[in-house]
Amino acid sequence: MTKYIHNSGFAMLCLGVVLLLLGYTFGWTDANAFTLSAAALVVLGAALHVYFLKKESKY
């Protein structure tokens, strides 16, 4: 179970990138809520990914 929690940050990052790509491909850039939520997923996913990497490290 903890393996999936450690990968959740990277999964959020990838989901945010995919949503941003789909939004720009299909022209959904008029909705600020969609664009900002996808960007928030990218930022939070990157922060969680770095946090879990630092937590696993011995240094």
mmCIF file of the N, C-alpha and C atoms, coordinates in Angstrom:
data_MODEL
# 
_entry.id   MODEL 
# 
loop_
_atom_site.group_PDB 
_atom_site.id 
_atom_site.type_symbol 
_atom_site.label_atom_id 
_atom_site.label_alt_id 
_atom_site.label_comp_id 
_atom_site.label_asym_id 
_atom_site.label_entity_id 
_atom_site.label_seq_id 
_atom_site.pdbx_PDB_ins_code 
_atom_site.Cartn_x 
_atom_site.Cartn_y 
_atom_site.Cartn_z 
_atom_site.occupancy 
_atom_site.B_iso_or_equiv 
_atom_site.pdbx_formal_charge 
_atom_site.auth_seq_id 
_atom_site.auth_comp_id 
_atom_site.auth_asym_id 
_atom_site.auth_atom_id 
_atom_site.pdbx_PDB_model_num 
ATOM 1   N N  . MET A 1 1  ? 0.808   -1.192 0.000   1.00 0.00 ? 1  MET A N  1 
ATOM 2   C CA . MET A 1 1  ? 0.000   0.000  0.000   1.00 0.00 ? 1  MET A CA 1 
ATOM 3   C C  . MET A 1 1  ? 0.857   1.264  0.000   1.00 0.00 ? 1  MET A C  1 
ATOM 4   N N  . THR A 1 2  ? 1.958   1.244  0.752   1.00 0.00 ? 2  THR A N  1 
ATOM 5   C CA . THR A 1 2  ? 2.803   2.438  0.804   1.00 0.00 ? 2  THR A CA 1 
ATOM 6   C C  . THR A 1 2  ? 3.501   2.696  -0.524  1.00 0.00 ? 2  THR A C  1 
ATOM 7   N N  . LYS A 1 3  ? 3.658   1.641  -1.331  1.00 0.00 ? 3  LYS A N  1 
ATOM 8   C CA . LYS A 1 3  ? 4.269   1.833  -2.649  1.00 0.00 ? 3  LYS A CA 1 
ATOM 9   C C  . LYS A 1 3  ? 3.399   2.743  -3.502  1.00 0.00 ? 3  LYS A C  1 
ATOM 10  N N  . TYR A 1 4  ? 2.085   2.589  -3.378  1.00 0.00 ? 4  TYR A N  1 
ATOM 11  C CA . TYR A 1 4  ? 1.171   3.413  -4.163  1.00 0.00 ? 4  TYR A CA 1 
ATOM 12  C C  . TYR A 1 4  ? 1.118   4.849  -3.637  1.00 0.00 ? 4  TYR A C  1 
ATOM 13  N N  . ILE A 1 5  ? 1.272   5.001  -2.344  1.00 0.00 ? 5  ILE A N  1 
ATOM 14  C CA . ILE A 1 5  ? 1.279   6.345  -1.773  1.00 0.00 ? 5  ILE A CA 1 
ATOM 15  C C  . ILE A 1 5  ? 2.547   7.089  -2.208  1.00 0.00 ? 5  ILE A C  1 
ATOM 16  N N  . HIS A 1 6  ? 3.664   6.396  -2.285  1.00 0.00 ? 6  HIS A N  1 
ATOM 17  C CA . HIS A 1 6  ? 4.914   7.029  -2.702  1.00 0.00 ? 6  HIS A CA 1 
ATOM 18  C C  . HIS A 1 6  ? 4.869   7.437  -4.164  1.00 0.00 ? 6  HIS A C  1 
ATOM 19  N N  . ASN A 1 7  ? 4.062   6.769  -4.969  1.00 0.00 ? 7  ASN A N  1 
ATOM 20  C CA . ASN A 1 7  ? 3.952   7.114  -6.388  1.00 0.00 ? 7  ASN A CA 1 
ATOM 21  C C  . ASN A 1 7  ? 2.816   8.095  -6.666  1.00 0.00 ? 7  ASN A C  1 
ATOM 22  N N  . SER A 1 8  ? 2.089   8.508  -5.649  1.00 0.00 ? 8  SER A N  1 
ATOM 23  C CA . SER A 1 8  ? 0.942   9.384  -5.871  1.00 0.00 ? 8  SER A CA 1 
ATOM 24  C C  . SER A 1 8  ? 1.352   10.772 -6.378  1.00 0.00 ? 8  SER A C  1 
ATOM 25  N N  . GLY A 1 9  ? 2.490   11.274 -5.925  1.00 0.00 ? 9  GLY A N  1 
ATOM 26  C CA . GLY A 1 9  ? 2.942   12.579 -6.407  1.00 0.00 ? 9  GLY A CA 1 
ATOM 27  C C  . GLY A 1 9  ? 3.260   12.556 -7.890  1.00 0.00 ? 9  GLY A C  1 
ATOM 28  N N  . PHE A 1 10 ? 3.942   11.499 -8.325  1.00 0.00 ? 10 PHE A N  1 
ATOM 29  C CA . PHE A 1 10 ? 4.263   11.385 -9.747  1.00 0.00 ? 10 PHE A CA 1 
ATOM 30  C C  . PHE A 1 10 ? 3.000   11.169 -10.574 1.00 0.00 ? 10 PHE A C  1 
ATOM 31  N N  . ALA A 1 11 ? 2.040   10.432 -10.035 1.00 0.00 ? 11 ALA A N  1 
ATOM 32  C CA . ALA A 1 11 ? 0.778   10.206 -10.742 1.00 0.00 ? 11 ALA A CA 1 
ATOM 33  C C  . ALA A 1 11 ? -0.010  11.510 -10.888 1.00 0.00 ? 11 ALA A C  1 
ATOM 34  N N  . MET A 1 12 ? -0.016  12.338 -9.832  1.00 0.00 ? 12 MET A N  1 
ATOM 35  C CA . MET A 1 12 ? -0.686  13.637 -9.923  1.00 0.00 ? 12 MET A CA 1 
ATOM 36  C C  . MET A 1 12 ? -0.010  14.527 -10.949 1.00 0.00 ? 12 MET A C  1 
ATOM 37  N N  . LEU A 1 13 ? 1.306   14.493 -10.982 1.00 0.00 ? 13 LEU A N  1 
ATOM 38  C CA . LEU A 1 13 ? 2.060   15.283 -11.948 1.00 0.00 ? 13 LEU A CA 1 
ATOM 39  C C  . LEU A 1 13 ? 1.696   14.870 -13.375 1.00 0.00 ? 13 LEU A C  1 
ATOM 40  N N  . CYS A 1 14 ? 1.693   13.577 -13.630 1.00 0.00 ? 14 CYS A N  1 
ATOM 41  C CA . CYS A 1 14 ? 1.371   13.075 -14.971 1.00 0.00 ? 14 CYS A CA 1 
ATOM 42  C C  . CYS A 1 14 ? -0.068  13.380 -15.350 1.00 0.00 ? 14 CYS A C  1 
ATOM 43  N N  . LEU A 1 15 ? -0.992  13.240 -14.402 1.00 0.00 ? 15 LEU A N  1 
ATOM 44  C CA . LEU A 1 15 ? -2.394  13.546 -14.680 1.00 0.00 ? 15 LEU A CA 1 
ATOM 45  C C  . LEU A 1 15 ? -2.571  15.020 -15.025 1.00 0.00 ? 15 LEU A C  1 
ATOM 46  N N  . GLY A 1 16 ? -1.890  15.888 -14.317 1.00 0.00 ? 16 GLY A N  1 
ATOM 47  C CA . GLY A 1 16 ? -1.970  17.317 -14.618 1.00 0.00 ? 16 GLY A CA 1 
ATOM 48  C C  . GLY A 1 16 ? -1.419  17.654 -15.992 1.00 0.00 ? 16 GLY A C  1 
ATOM 49  N N  . VAL A 1 17 ? -0.315  17.017 -16.368 1.00 0.00 ? 17 VAL A N  1 
ATOM 50  C CA . VAL A 1 17 ? 0.268   17.258 -17.691 1.00 0.00 ? 17 VAL A CA 1 
ATOM 51  C C  . VAL A 1 17 ? -0.671  16.757 -18.786 1.00 0.00 ? 17 VAL A C  1 
ATOM 52  N N  . VAL A 1 18 ? -1.243  15.594 -18.594 1.00 0.00 ? 18 VAL A N  1 
ATOM 53  C CA . VAL A 1 18 ? -2.176  15.041 -19.585 1.00 0.00 ? 18 VAL A CA 1 
ATOM 54  C C  . VAL A 1 18 ? -3.405  15.942 -19.714 1.00 0.00 ? 18 VAL A C  1 
ATOM 55  N N  . LEU A 1 19 ? -3.918  16.433 -18.595 1.00 0.00 ? 19 LEU A N  1 
ATOM 56  C CA . LEU A 1 19 ? -5.070  17.334 -18.655 1.00 0.00 ? 19 LEU A CA 1 
ATOM 57  C C  . LEU A 1 19 ? -4.728  18.641 -19.365 1.00 0.00 ? 19 LEU A C  1 
ATOM 58  N N  . LEU A 1 20 ? -3.537  19.171 -19.108 1.00 0.00 ? 20 LEU A N  1 
ATOM 59  C CA . LEU A 1 20 ? -3.138  20.393 -19.814 1.00 0.00 ? 20 LEU A CA 1 
ATOM 60  C C  . LEU A 1 20 ? -3.006  20.155 -21.314 1.00 0.00 ? 20 LEU A C  1 
ATOM 61  N N  . LEU A 1 21 ? -2.416  19.025 -21.688 1.00 0.00 ? 21 LEU A N  1 
ATOM 62  C CA . LEU A 1 21 ? -2.283  18.712 -23.114 1.00 0.00 ? 21 LEU A CA 1 
ATOM 63  C C  . LEU A 1 21 ? -3.642  18.526 -23.773 1.00 0.00 ? 21 LEU A C  1 
ATOM 64  N N  . LEU A 1 22 ? -4.546  17.822 -23.111 1.00 0.00 ? 22 LEU A N  1 
ATOM 65  C CA . LEU A 1 22 ? -5.893  17.641 -23.664 1.00 0.00 ? 22 LEU A CA 1 
ATOM 66  C C  . LEU A 1 22 ? -6.636  18.969 -23.763 1.00 0.00 ? 22 LEU A C  1 
ATOM 67  N N  . GLY A 1 23 ? -6.469  19.808 -22.755 1.00 0.00 ? 23 GLY A N  1 
ATOM 68  C CA . GLY A 1 23 ? -7.133  21.111 -22.771 1.00 0.00 ? 23 GLY A CA 1 
ATOM 69  C C  . GLY A 1 23 ? -6.680  21.985 -23.919 1.00 0.00 ? 23 GLY A C  1 
ATOM 70  N N  . TYR A 1 24 ? -5.393  22.006 -24.177 1.00 0.00 ? 24 TYR A N  1 
ATOM 71  C CA . TYR A 1 24 ? -4.896  22.820 -25.284 1.00 0.00 ? 24 TYR A CA 1 
ATOM 72  C C  . TYR A 1 24 ? -5.195  22.178 -26.633 1.00 0.00 ? 24 TYR A C  1 
ATOM 73  N N  . THR A 1 25 ? -5.239  20.855 -26.699 1.00 0.00 ? 25 THR A N  1 
ATOM 74  C CA . THR A 1 25 ? -5.550  20.176 -27.956 1.00 0.00 ? 25 THR A CA 1 
ATOM 75  C C  . THR A 1 25 ? -6.996  20.422 -28.380 1.00 0.00 ? 25 THR A C  1 
ATOM 76  N N  . PHE A 1 26 ? -7.913  20.335 -27.413 1.00 0.00 ? 26 PHE A N  1 
ATOM 77  C CA . PHE A 1 26 ? -9.328  20.484 -27.734 1.00 0.00 ? 26 PHE A CA 1 
ATOM 78  C C  . PHE A 1 26 ? -9.839  21.905 -27.568 1.00 0.00 ? 26 PHE A C  1 
ATOM 79  N N  . GLY A 1 27 ? -8.984  22.832 -27.214 1.00 0.00 ? 27 GLY A N  1 
ATOM 80  C CA . GLY A 1 27 ? -9.367  24.236 -27.129 1.00 0.00 ? 27 GLY A CA 1 
ATOM 81  C C  . GLY A 1 27 ? -10.188 24.572 -25.903 1.00 0.00 ? 27 GLY A C  1 
ATOM 82  N N  . TRP A 1 28 ? -9.933  23.902 -24.784 1.00 0.00 ? 28 TRP A N  1 
ATOM 83  C CA . TRP A 1 28 ? -10.676 24.179 -23.555 1.00 0.00 ? 28 TRP A CA 1 
ATOM 84  C C  . TRP A 1 28 ? -9.969  25.232 -22.721 1.00 0.00 ? 28 TRP A C  1 
ATOM 85  N N  . THR A 1 29 ? -9.233  26.110 -23.344 1.00 0.00 ? 29 THR A N  1 
ATOM 86  C CA . THR A 1 29 ? -8.451  27.100 -22.602 1.00 0.00 ? 29 THR A CA 1 
ATOM 87  C C  . THR A 1 29 ? -9.286  28.297 -22.170 1.00 0.00 ? 29 THR A C  1 
ATOM 88  N N  . ASP A 1 30 ? -10.547 28.372 -22.585 1.00 0.00 ? 30 ASP A N  1 
ATOM 89  C CA . ASP A 1 30 ? -11.395 29.483 -22.172 1.00 0.00 ? 30 ASP A CA 1 
ATOM 90  C C  . ASP A 1 30 ? -11.819 29.354 -20.709 1.00 0.00 ? 30 ASP A C  1 
ATOM 91  N N  . ALA A 1 31 ? -11.837 28.138 -20.195 1.00 0.00 ? 31 ALA A N  1 
ATOM 92  C CA . ALA A 1 31 ? -12.263 27.918 -18.811 1.00 0.00 ? 31 ALA A CA 1 
ATOM 93  C C  . ALA A 1 31 ? -11.052 28.013 -17.883 1.00 0.00 ? 31 ALA A C  1 
ATOM 94  N N  . ASN A 1 32 ? -11.041 29.035 -17.051 1.00 0.00 ? 32 ASN A N  1 
ATOM 95  C CA . ASN A 1 32 ? -9.921  29.217 -16.134 1.00 0.00 ? 32 ASN A CA 1 
ATOM 96  C C  . ASN A 1 32 ? -9.863  28.129 -15.078 1.00 0.00 ? 32 ASN A C  1 
ATOM 97  N N  . ALA A 1 33 ? -11.020 27.635 -14.657 1.00 0.00 ? 33 ALA A N  1 
ATOM 98  C CA . ALA A 1 33 ? -11.048 26.616 -13.604 1.00 0.00 ? 33 ALA A CA 1 
ATOM 99  C C  . ALA A 1 33 ? -10.354 25.343 -14.071 1.00 0.00 ? 33 ALA A C  1 
ATOM 100 N N  . PHE A 1 34 ? -10.584 24.954 -15.304 1.00 0.00 ? 34 PHE A N  1 
ATOM 101 C CA . PHE A 1 34 ? -9.953  23.748 -15.836 1.00 0.00 ? 34 PHE A CA 1 
ATOM 102 C C  . PHE A 1 34 ? -8.443  23.920 -15.930 1.00 0.00 ? 34 PHE A C  1 
ATOM 103 N N  . THR A 1 35 ? -8.003  25.032 -16.465 1.00 0.00 ? 35 THR A N  1 
ATOM 104 C CA . THR A 1 35 ? -6.573  25.273 -16.638 1.00 0.00 ? 35 THR A CA 1 
ATOM 105 C C  . THR A 1 35 ? -5.863  25.400 -15.293 1.00 0.00 ? 35 THR A C  1 
ATOM 106 N N  . LEU A 1 36 ? -6.471  26.107 -14.363 1.00 0.00 ? 36 LEU A N  1 
ATOM 107 C CA . LEU A 1 36 ? -5.844  26.289 -13.051 1.00 0.00 ? 36 LEU A CA 1 
ATOM 108 C C  . LEU A 1 36 ? -5.828  24.994 -12.243 1.00 0.00 ? 36 LEU A C  1 
ATOM 109 N N  . SER A 1 37 ? -6.865  24.180 -12.367 1.00 0.00 ? 37 SER A N  1 
ATOM 110 C CA . SER A 1 37 ? -6.866  22.912 -11.630 1.00 0.00 ? 37 SER A CA 1 
ATOM 111 C C  . SER A 1 37 ? -5.811  21.965 -12.197 1.00 0.00 ? 37 SER A C  1 
ATOM 112 N N  . ALA A 1 38 ? -5.636  21.944 -13.511 1.00 0.00 ? 38 ALA A N  1 
ATOM 113 C CA . ALA A 1 38 ? -4.593  21.106 -14.100 1.00 0.00 ? 38 ALA A CA 1 
ATOM 114 C C  . ALA A 1 38 ? -3.212  21.615 -13.707 1.00 0.00 ? 38 ALA A C  1 
ATOM 115 N N  . ALA A 1 39 ? -3.026  22.917 -13.679 1.00 0.00 ? 39 ALA A N  1 
ATOM 116 C CA . ALA A 1 39 ? -1.742  23.480 -13.264 1.00 0.00 ? 39 ALA A CA 1 
ATOM 117 C C  . ALA A 1 39 ? -1.484  23.212 -11.777 1.00 0.00 ? 39 ALA A C  1 
ATOM 118 N N  . ALA A 1 40 ? -2.530  23.250 -10.967 1.00 0.00 ? 40 ALA A N  1 
ATOM 119 C CA . ALA A 1 40 ? -2.378  22.942 -9.541  1.00 0.00 ? 40 ALA A CA 1 
ATOM 120 C C  . ALA A 1 40 ? -1.992  21.481 -9.341  1.00 0.00 ? 40 ALA A C  1 
ATOM 121 N N  . LEU A 1 41 ? -2.534  20.588 -10.156 1.00 0.00 ? 41 LEU A N  1 
ATOM 122 C CA . LEU A 1 41 ? -2.143  19.180 -10.078 1.00 0.00 ? 41 LEU A CA 1 
ATOM 123 C C  . LEU A 1 41 ? -0.662  19.014 -10.399 1.00 0.00 ? 41 LEU A C  1 
ATOM 124 N N  . VAL A 1 42 ? -0.179  19.752 -11.373 1.00 0.00 ? 42 VAL A N  1 
ATOM 125 C CA . VAL A 1 42 ? 1.234   19.662 -11.737 1.00 0.00 ? 42 VAL A CA 1 
ATOM 126 C C  . VAL A 1 42 ? 2.111   20.154 -10.591 1.00 0.00 ? 42 VAL A C  1 
ATOM 127 N N  . VAL A 1 43 ? 1.778   21.283 -10.019 1.00 0.00 ? 43 VAL A N  1 
ATOM 128 C CA . VAL A 1 43 ? 2.592   21.858 -8.945  1.00 0.00 ? 43 VAL A CA 1 
ATOM 129 C C  . VAL A 1 43 ? 2.544   20.982 -7.693  1.00 0.00 ? 43 VAL A C  1 
ATOM 130 N N  . LEU A 1 44 ? 1.352   20.558 -7.291  1.00 0.00 ? 44 LEU A N  1 
ATOM 131 C CA . LEU A 1 44 ? 1.234   19.711 -6.103  1.00 0.00 ? 44 LEU A CA 1 
ATOM 132 C C  . LEU A 1 44 ? 1.872   18.345 -6.318  1.00 0.00 ? 44 LEU A C  1 
ATOM 133 N N  . GLY A 1 45 ? 1.736   17.817 -7.523  1.00 0.00 ? 45 GLY A N  1 
ATOM 134 C CA . GLY A 1 45 ? 2.357   16.536 -7.823  1.00 0.00 ? 45 GLY A CA 1 
ATOM 135 C C  . GLY A 1 45 ? 3.865   16.616 -7.759  1.00 0.00 ? 45 GLY A C  1 
ATOM 136 N N  . ALA A 1 46 ? 4.429   17.688 -8.269  1.00 0.00 ? 46 ALA A N  1 
ATOM 137 C CA . ALA A 1 46 ? 5.881   17.854 -8.212  1.00 0.00 ? 46 ALA A CA 1 
ATOM 138 C C  . ALA A 1 46 ? 6.353   18.017 -6.768  1.00 0.00 ? 46 ALA A C  1 
ATOM 139 N N  . ALA A 1 47 ? 5.605   18.784 -5.978  1.00 0.00 ? 47 ALA A N  1 
ATOM 140 C CA . ALA A 1 47 ? 5.984   18.979 -4.576  1.00 0.00 ? 47 ALA A CA 1 
ATOM 141 C C  . ALA A 1 47 ? 5.899   17.665 -3.798  1.00 0.00 ? 47 ALA A C  1 
ATOM 142 N N  . LEU A 1 48 ? 4.847   16.893 -4.007  1.00 0.00 ? 48 LEU A N  1 
ATOM 143 C CA . LEU A 1 48 ? 4.720   15.604 -3.328  1.00 0.00 ? 48 LEU A CA 1 
ATOM 144 C C  . LEU A 1 48 ? 5.796   14.623 -3.761  1.00 0.00 ? 48 LEU A C  1 
ATOM 145 N N  . HIS A 1 49 ? 6.109   14.640 -5.034  1.00 0.00 ? 49 HIS A N  1 
ATOM 146 C CA . HIS A 1 49 ? 7.140   13.732 -5.543  1.00 0.00 ? 49 HIS A CA 1 
ATOM 147 C C  . HIS A 1 49 ? 8.490   14.037 -4.901  1.00 0.00 ? 49 HIS A C  1 
ATOM 148 N N  . VAL A 1 50 ? 8.848   15.296 -4.824  1.00 0.00 ? 50 VAL A N  1 
ATOM 149 C CA . VAL A 1 50 ? 10.106  15.689 -4.198  1.00 0.00 ? 50 VAL A CA 1 
ATOM 150 C C  . VAL A 1 50 ? 10.078  15.361 -2.711  1.00 0.00 ? 50 VAL A C  1 
ATOM 151 N N  . TYR A 1 51 ? 8.941   15.593 -2.045  1.00 0.00 ? 51 TYR A N  1 
ATOM 152 C CA . TYR A 1 51 ? 8.825   15.289 -0.620  1.00 0.00 ? 51 TYR A CA 1 
ATOM 153 C C  . TYR A 1 51 ? 9.051   13.802 -0.356  1.00 0.00 ? 51 TYR A C  1 
ATOM 154 N N  . PHE A 1 52 ? 8.406   12.937 -1.139  1.00 0.00 ? 52 PHE A N  1 
ATOM 155 C CA . PHE A 1 52 ? 8.563   11.503 -0.930  1.00 0.00 ? 52 PHE A CA 1 
ATOM 156 C C  . PHE A 1 52 ? 9.970   11.027 -1.277  1.00 0.00 ? 52 PHE A C  1 
ATOM 157 N N  . LEU A 1 53 ? 10.611  11.637 -2.265  1.00 0.00 ? 53 LEU A N  1 
ATOM 158 C CA . LEU A 1 53 ? 11.995  11.284 -2.577  1.00 0.00 ? 53 LEU A CA 1 
ATOM 159 C C  . LEU A 1 53 ? 12.928  11.661 -1.424  1.00 0.00 ? 53 LEU A C  1 
ATOM 160 N N  . LYS A 1 54 ? 12.724  12.841 -0.851  1.00 0.00 ? 54 LYS A N  1 
ATOM 161 C CA . LYS A 1 54 ? 13.560  13.266 0.271   1.00 0.00 ? 54 LYS A CA 1 
ATOM 162 C C  . LYS A 1 54 ? 13.284  12.417 1.507   1.00 0.00 ? 54 LYS A C  1 
ATOM 163 N N  . LYS A 1 55 ? 12.042  11.998 1.691   1.00 0.00 ? 55 LYS A N  1 
ATOM 164 C CA . LYS A 1 55 ? 11.693  11.194 2.860   1.00 0.00 ? 55 LYS A CA 1 
ATOM 165 C C  . LYS A 1 55 ? 12.330  9.810  2.793   1.00 0.00 ? 55 LYS A C  1 
ATOM 166 N N  . GLU A 1 56 ? 12.451  9.242  1.589   1.00 0.00 ? 56 GLU A N  1 
ATOM 167 C CA . GLU A 1 56 ? 13.050  7.924  1.423   1.00 0.00 ? 56 GLU A CA 1 
ATOM 168 C C  . GLU A 1 56 ? 14.582  7.954  1.551   1.00 0.00 ? 56 GLU A C  1 
ATOM 169 N N  . SER A 1 57 ? 15.181  9.090  1.262   1.00 0.00 ? 57 SER A N  1 
ATOM 170 C CA . SER A 1 57 ? 16.633  9.194  1.247   1.00 0.00 ? 57 SER A CA 1 
ATOM 171 C C  . SER A 1 57 ? 17.195  9.157  2.664   1.00 0.00 ? 57 SER A C  1 
ATOM 172 N N  . LYS A 1 58 ? 18.404  8.628  2.786   1.00 0.00 ? 58 LYS A N  1 
ATOM 173 C CA . LYS A 1 58 ? 19.085  8.575  4.075   1.00 0.00 ? 58 LYS A CA 1 
ATOM 174 C C  . LYS A 1 58 ? 19.808  9.879  4.387   1.00 0.00 ? 58 LYS A C  1 
ATOM 175 N N  . TYR A 1 59 ? 19.940  10.759 3.398   1.00 0.00 ? 59 TYR A N  1 
ATOM 176 C CA . TYR A 1 59 ? 20.733  11.967 3.584   1.00 0.00 ? 59 TYR A CA 1 
ATOM 177 C C  . TYR A 1 59 ? 19.883  13.151 3.906   1.00 0.00 ? 59 TYR A C  1 
# 
